[in-house]
């Protein structure tokens, strides 16, 4: 795969052309020719039956919370902001655990 490259010459390894693809999976993420992450973002991970609730919560805690709270040490802590953050976390956990 060539990302943002218009070169048409085939890539060779040991005197053989390497097959060019439009997308592939690397470390569990879809790498596509256009360089976007649309497929990973649209993947319904919380509805996936292949992951246990325990693993979904681990993914949430390690990935979603870390992005959500990045730079939070510089935020002014107020009851309103704390409540907003806790509401978001609760909604995510309710969605993950499929609680109605």
The 8 nearest C-alpha neighbors of each residue, nearest first, counted from 0:
[[1, 19, 20, 21, 32, 2, 22, 31],
 [2, 0, 4, 3, 32, 19, 5, 6],
 [1, 3, 32, 4, 34, 33, 0, 31],
 [2, 4, 1, 5, 33, 34, 32, 6],
 [5, 3, 2, 6, 1, 7, 0, 32],
 [6, 4, 7, 3, 1, 2, 8, 0],
 [5, 7, 4, 8, 1, 9, 3, 10],
 [8, 6, 9, 5, 4, 10, 1, 19],
 [7, 9, 6, 10, 11, 5, 16, 4],
 [10, 8, 16, 7, 11, 17, 19, 18],
 [9, 11, 17, 16, 8, 12, 18, 15],
 [12, 10, 16, 15, 17, 14, 9, 13],
 [11, 13, 15, 14, 16, 17, 10, 9],
 [12, 14, 15, 11, 16, 17, 10, 9],
 [15, 13, 12, 11, 16, 17, 10, 9],
 [16, 14, 11, 12, 13, 17, 10, 18],
 [15, 17, 11, 10, 9, 18, 12, 14],
 [16, 18, 10, 11, 19, 15, 12, 9],
 [19, 17, 16, 20, 10, 9, 0, 11],
 [18, 20, 0, 17, 21, 1, 9, 10],
 [21, 19, 0, 22, 18, 23, 32, 1],
 [20, 22, 32, 31, 0, 19, 23, 33],
 [21, 23, 31, 30, 20, 32, 29, 24],
 [24, 22, 30, 29, 25, 31, 21, 20],
 [23, 25, 29, 28, 27, 30, 26, 22],
 [26, 24, 28, 27, 29, 23, 30, 22],
 [27, 25, 28, 24, 29, 30, 23, 39],
 [26, 28, 25, 24, 29, 39, 30, 23],
 [29, 27, 25, 24, 26, 39, 30, 23],
 [28, 30, 24, 23, 39, 31, 25, 38],
 [31, 29, 23, 22, 24, 28, 25, 34],
 [32, 30, 22, 34, 33, 21, 29, 35],
 [31, 33, 21, 2, 34, 22, 0, 1],
 [32, 34, 31, 35, 2, 3, 21, 30],
 [35, 33, 32, 31, 2, 30, 36, 3],
 [36, 34, 33, 37, 31, 30, 32, 38],
 [35, 37, 39, 38, 40, 34, 29, 30],
 [38, 36, 40, 39, 35, 41, 42, 29],
 [39, 37, 41, 40, 36, 42, 29, 35],
 [40, 38, 42, 36, 41, 37, 29, 28],
 [39, 41, 37, 38, 42, 36, 43, 44],
 [40, 42, 38, 39, 37, 43, 44, 36],
 [41, 43, 39, 40, 44, 38, 37, 45],
 [44, 42, 46, 45, 41, 47, 40, 39],
 [43, 45, 47, 46, 42, 55, 50, 41],
 [44, 46, 95, 47, 43, 55, 94, 50],
 [47, 45, 44, 43, 48, 95, 97, 94],
 [48, 46, 44, 49, 45, 50, 43, 51],
 [47, 49, 50, 46, 51, 45, 44, 52],
 [48, 50, 47, 51, 46, 44, 52, 54],
 [51, 49, 48, 47, 54, 55, 52, 44],
 [50, 52, 54, 53, 55, 49, 48, 47],
 [53, 51, 55, 54, 56, 96, 50, 95],
 [54, 52, 56, 51, 55, 57, 50, 58],
 [55, 53, 57, 51, 56, 52, 58, 50],
 [54, 56, 52, 58, 57, 53, 59, 51],
 [55, 57, 59, 53, 54, 58, 60, 52],
 [56, 58, 54, 60, 59, 55, 61, 53],
 [59, 57, 55, 61, 56, 60, 62, 54],
 [58, 60, 63, 56, 57, 62, 61, 55],
 [61, 59, 57, 64, 58, 62, 56, 63],
 [60, 62, 58, 59, 65, 57, 64, 63],
 [63, 61, 65, 59, 58, 64, 60, 66],
 [62, 64, 59, 66, 65, 67, 60, 61],
 [65, 63, 67, 60, 66, 62, 68, 61],
 [64, 66, 68, 62, 67, 63, 69, 61],
 [67, 65, 69, 63, 64, 68, 62, 61],
 [68, 66, 64, 65, 69, 63, 71, 62],
 [67, 69, 71, 65, 66, 64, 70, 72],
 [70, 68, 66, 71, 67, 65, 72, 64],
 [69, 71, 72, 73, 68, 74, 67, 66],
 [72, 70, 74, 68, 73, 69, 67, 75],
 [71, 73, 70, 74, 69, 68, 75, 76],
 [74, 72, 71, 70, 75, 76, 69, 68],
 [75, 73, 71, 72, 76, 70, 77, 80],
 [74, 76, 77, 73, 72, 71, 80, 81],
 [77, 75, 74, 80, 81, 78, 79, 71],
 [78, 76, 80, 79, 81, 75, 82, 74],
 [77, 79, 81, 80, 82, 76, 83, 75],
 [78, 80, 82, 77, 81, 83, 76, 84],
 [81, 79, 83, 77, 82, 78, 84, 76],
 [80, 82, 78, 84, 83, 79, 85, 77],
 [81, 83, 85, 79, 80, 84, 86, 78],
 [84, 82, 80, 86, 81, 85, 79, 87],
 [85, 83, 87, 81, 86, 82, 80, 88],
 [84, 86, 88, 82, 87, 83, 89, 81],
 [87, 85, 89, 83, 84, 88, 82, 90],
 [86, 88, 84, 90, 85, 89, 91, 83],
 [89, 87, 85, 91, 86, 90, 92, 84],
 [88, 90, 86, 92, 91, 87, 85, 93],
 [91, 89, 93, 87, 92, 88, 86, 94],
 [92, 90, 94, 88, 89, 93, 95, 87],
 [91, 93, 95, 89, 94, 90, 96, 88],
 [94, 92, 90, 98, 96, 91, 95, 97],
 [93, 95, 97, 91, 92, 96, 90, 98],
 [96, 94, 92, 45, 97, 93, 91, 55],
 [95, 97, 93, 94, 98, 92, 52, 45],
 [98, 96, 94, 95, 93, 99, 92, 46],
 [99, 97, 93, 96, 94, 95, 92, 90],
 [98, 97, 93, 94, 96, 90, 95, 92]]
